[in-house]
């Protein structure tokens, strides 16, 4: 996959503070990646759900399957350390929090489920985590390949779009998006950066982004995500 296929669509969102700038400086509008520094041992051979999902990049479907034992967790409170995360998650006996540590991802952590369950059981765990008021979002860790650990694709509860002015003015598109459980974080050059307002299943960003694109009324739409890329 050519990761620079939408390079002309790159826009960097400004920020009022250094931390936010560091966090979002590599969020590409059109094709979004953050270079991951997660240690390889935390992303070992994936055990995957057989259900297949997809998102759109350059008009093509990129297919995904999610892990059955890894969860991406983002907390409501900023500045959460590994020890604080363990305290919040201690009541969830199905989680192994031993490997949680202060993260390069700013208040976001990968947690491991003690045992692999079926697809339904995993989704029920996501819903249980998302009912916790201290957790903003618990989402699945996807993979673009069944047997390559480095092919992880971590779904964030954020959506990146570029509206098509032939169908929607930008203000009308934003108003429409906000009826679909999205909250605008920033808009610039007719591109929009949204977050999911209320996360329940953990799949909302993927579903809403696909809904936008499949309507044919946007230039592009995809969930924000974290993936490992190697520059050559």
Backbone torsions as a table, in degrees:
resi	resn	phi	psi	omega
1	UNK	NA	130.5	179.0
2	UNK	-81.4	105.3	-174.0
3	UNK	-71.9	-10.3	179.9
4	UNK	-104.1	17.1	-175.7
5	UNK	-63.7	-25.6	179.0
6	UNK	-113.7	30.1	-173.4
7	UNK	-61.6	-28.6	-179.5
8	UNK	-70.0	-11.4	179.9
9	UNK	-94.3	6.4	-176.4
10	UNK	-65.6	128.7	170.3
11	UNK	-137.9	135.4	178.5
12	UNK	-100.9	122.7	178.6
13	UNK	-75.5	136.4	177.5
14	UNK	-76.2	165.1	-179.5
15	UNK	-145.6	151.2	179.8
16	UNK	-90.4	-2.1	178.5
17	UNK	-145.1	155.6	-172.8
18	UNK	-62.7	-40.1	-177.8
19	UNK	-62.5	-46.7	180.0
20	UNK	-64.2	-37.6	178.3
21	UNK	-61.1	-45.2	179.4
22	UNK	-64.4	-35.8	-175.9
23	UNK	-71.7	-35.6	-171.4
24	UNK	-111.7	1.2	-173.3
25	UNK	-61.9	-26.9	-179.7
26	UNK	-104.1	21.2	176.4
27	UNK	-84.1	105.2	-175.1
28	UNK	-86.8	128.8	171.7
29	UNK	-83.4	117.9	-176.2
30	UNK	115.8	-42.4	174.3
31	UNK	-155.0	109.0	-166.3
32	UNK	-107.2	126.4	176.4
33	UNK	-138.6	148.1	162.0
34	UNK	-121.6	130.0	178.2
35	UNK	-68.7	122.5	-174.6
36	UNK	-89.9	139.7	175.0
37	UNK	-109.1	13.4	-179.7
38	UNK	-62.0	138.0	-179.9
39	UNK	-67.0	143.7	-174.9
40	UNK	-60.7	-31.3	-176.8
41	UNK	-67.3	-20.3	177.5
42	UNK	-81.5	-7.4	179.3
43	UNK	-130.3	64.7	-176.7
44	UNK	-79.1	-173.9	-176.5
45	UNK	-47.4	120.1	-173.2
46	UNK	-75.5	142.1	167.1
47	UNK	-104.2	117.4	-166.5
48	UNK	-115.0	148.6	168.9
49	UNK	-71.3	142.5	-178.4
50	UNK	-75.7	-16.0	178.5
51	UNK	-64.3	136.7	-177.3
52	UNK	-106.7	135.5	177.9
53	UNK	-121.5	176.0	179.2
54	UNK	-158.0	159.8	166.6
55	UNK	-135.6	170.7	-176.8
56	UNK	-105.9	134.3	173.6
57	UNK	-137.9	122.2	-178.8
58	UNK	59.8	27.1	179.4
59	UNK	86.0	-4.3	-179.8
60	UNK	-106.8	152.4	176.3
61	UNK	-82.5	129.9	172.4
62	UNK	-107.6	118.6	-172.7
63	UNK	-88.8	148.3	-172.2
64	UNK	-140.6	151.2	166.7
65	UNK	-132.4	143.3	-175.5
66	UNK	-98.5	151.4	177.4
67	UNK	-64.8	151.4	175.0
68	UNK	-97.7	-1.2	-176.7
69	UNK	-140.5	13.9	177.3
70	UNK	-128.7	136.0	-177.4
71	UNK	-130.1	135.8	175.8
72	UNK	-97.2	123.0	-174.3
73	UNK	-121.7	128.7	174.6
74	UNK	-120.2	132.5	-175.7
75	UNK	-94.3	154.7	176.5
76	UNK	-65.0	-42.9	-177.2
77	UNK	-78.2	140.1	175.3
78	UNK	-84.0	157.3	177.4
79	UNK	76.5	20.9	-179.9
80	UNK	-71.5	125.8	177.0
81	UNK	-91.9	172.0	177.4
82	UNK	-58.7	-41.5	-179.8
83	UNK	-66.8	-39.3	177.0
84	UNK	-65.0	-39.9	179.0
85	UNK	-62.7	-41.5	178.5
86	UNK	-61.0	-40.2	179.1
87	UNK	-63.2	-43.7	-179.9
88	UNK	-65.3	-36.2	-173.5
89	UNK	-94.4	1.8	-172.3
90	UNK	-62.1	-27.1	-177.7
91	UNK	-78.9	-7.7	-178.5
92	UNK	-94.8	94.9	-174.2
93	UNK	-65.6	-19.6	-178.9
94	UNK	-80.1	-7.2	-179.4
95	UNK	-100.4	140.3	169.7
96	UNK	-100.8	110.2	-176.3
97	UNK	-103.5	10.0	-175.8
98	UNK	-61.2	-30.7	-175.0
99	UNK	-92.9	3.0	177.6
100	UNK	-68.7	134.1	178.1
101	UNK	-147.5	165.9	177.3
102	UNK	-53.7	128.3	-165.0
103	UNK	-107.4	152.4	171.7
104	UNK	-76.3	-4.7	-173.8
105	UNK	-96.0	5.5	175.8
106	UNK	58.6	89.8	174.4
107	UNK	69.0	16.1	-179.3
108	UNK	-127.1	142.1	-173.8
109	UNK	-142.8	152.3	167.8
110	UNK	-97.8	126.1	175.2
111	UNK	-114.7	151.1	-177.4
112	UNK	-109.9	134.9	173.8
113	UNK	-80.5	135.6	-173.0
114	UNK	-57.1	-41.2	179.5
115	UNK	-131.9	147.4	177.2
116	UNK	-76.2	133.3	177.6
117	UNK	-115.9	-179.7	177.1
118	UNK	-76.8	176.8	-174.1
119	UNK	-60.3	-41.4	-178.7
120	UNK	-65.7	-43.2	179.2
121	UNK	-62.4	-40.9	178.6
122	UNK	-62.4	-45.0	-179.1
123	UNK	-65.0	-33.1	176.3
124	UNK	-65.8	-37.6	176.1
125	UNK	-63.4	-41.7	177.0
126	UNK	-58.8	-45.0	180.0
127	UNK	-62.4	-40.3	179.0
128	UNK	-62.7	-44.4	178.4
129	UNK	-64.2	-39.2	-177.3
130	UNK	-72.8	-10.1	174.0
131	UNK	-81.9	-10.5	-179.9
132	UNK	-77.6	124.1	-176.8
133	UNK	-65.9	-18.4	178.9
134	UNK	-86.5	-8.8	178.9
135	UNK	-105.3	123.7	175.0
136	UNK	-74.9	-44.4	-171.8
137	UNK	-155.5	130.9	169.1
138	UNK	-118.8	118.3	-173.5
139	UNK	-129.2	160.4	-179.1
140	UNK	-77.3	155.8	169.9
141	UNK	-99.0	113.9	179.6
142	UNK	-92.2	168.5	172.9
143	UNK	-136.2	144.0	177.1
144	UNK	-92.4	-5.3	176.1
145	UNK	-139.7	143.7	-176.2
146	UNK	-68.7	-26.5	-169.5
147	UNK	-131.9	19.9	178.3
148	UNK	-120.0	105.2	-177.4
149	UNK	-56.2	-33.1	-176.9
150	UNK	-75.3	-1.9	-179.1
151	UNK	-89.8	20.6	-178.0
152	UNK	-63.3	150.9	-177.2
153	UNK	-144.0	99.3	-172.1
154	UNK	-89.7	117.4	-178.8
155	UNK	-76.0	127.5	172.6
156	UNK	-103.1	154.4	180.0
157	UNK	-85.7	58.0	-177.0
158	UNK	-142.9	148.3	-177.8
159	UNK	-130.5	135.5	179.2
160	UNK	-114.3	129.7	-174.2
161	UNK	-140.1	162.0	166.6
162	UNK	-136.0	112.4	-176.3
163	UNK	-73.3	153.7	176.4
164	UNK	-98.1	114.3	-175.4
165	UNK	-64.1	-16.8	177.2
166	UNK	-68.0	-22.9	-177.6
167	UNK	-112.0	-38.1	-176.9
168	UNK	-137.3	135.5	161.2
169	UNK	-68.1	161.0	-179.0
170	UNK	-60.5	-41.7	-179.0
171	UNK	-65.1	-38.9	178.2
172	UNK	-67.9	-38.6	179.2
173	UNK	-64.7	-43.5	179.1
174	UNK	-61.4	-43.1	178.7
175	UNK	-61.5	-41.3	177.8
176	UNK	-64.6	-45.3	-179.1
177	UNK	-60.4	-36.2	-178.5
178	UNK	-69.8	-17.1	173.4
179	UNK	-80.4	-10.5	-177.7
180	UNK	-104.9	28.6	175.5
181	UNK	73.9	30.2	175.8
182	UNK	-115.9	150.8	176.0
183	UNK	-124.8	127.1	-178.9
184	UNK	-71.2	127.6	174.3
185	UNK	-95.1	-45.2	178.5
186	UNK	-160.6	149.8	177.7
187	UNK	-134.5	133.7	-177.8
188	UNK	-156.5	132.0	177.8
189	UNK	53.6	43.4	179.0
190	UNK	61.6	23.6	170.4
191	UNK	-117.2	148.1	-173.8
192	UNK	-128.7	145.0	178.0
193	UNK	-123.6	112.7	-177.2
194	UNK	-113.7	158.4	165.5
195	UNK	-122.6	153.0	176.5
196	UNK	-72.4	130.6	-177.4
197	UNK	-72.1	-51.9	-177.7
198	UNK	-124.4	112.7	-179.0
199	UNK	-95.2	124.0	178.7
200	UNK	-118.3	-50.0	-176.9
201	UNK	-95.8	-25.7	-174.2
202	UNK	91.8	-7.9	-179.7
203	UNK	-104.2	1.8	-171.2
204	UNK	-57.0	-45.2	-175.8
205	UNK	-61.3	-41.0	179.5
206	UNK	-65.3	-44.1	-177.0
207	UNK	-67.5	-44.0	-178.4
208	UNK	-68.4	-42.3	178.9
209	UNK	-59.5	-43.6	178.6
210	UNK	-66.1	-37.2	177.6
211	UNK	-60.2	-43.9	176.9
212	UNK	-59.9	-51.7	-174.5
213	UNK	-64.8	-41.7	-176.6
214	UNK	-71.3	-14.1	175.0
215	UNK	-72.1	-19.7	-178.0
216	UNK	76.0	11.6	-173.7
217	UNK	-112.0	16.1	174.5
218	UNK	-133.8	155.5	175.0
219	UNK	-73.7	-39.1	172.5
220	UNK	-159.0	159.2	179.2
221	UNK	-162.2	125.8	175.1
222	UNK	-154.9	156.2	175.3
223	UNK	-70.6	152.2	172.0
224	UNK	-76.6	151.6	-175.2
225	UNK	-158.3	167.9	175.7
226	UNK	-118.0	130.2	178.5
227	UNK	-144.7	157.1	177.0
228	UNK	-87.1	128.2	175.0
229	UNK	-127.1	148.4	178.2
230	UNK	-118.4	122.8	179.8
231	UNK	-90.5	134.1	-178.6
232	UNK	-115.2	NA	NA
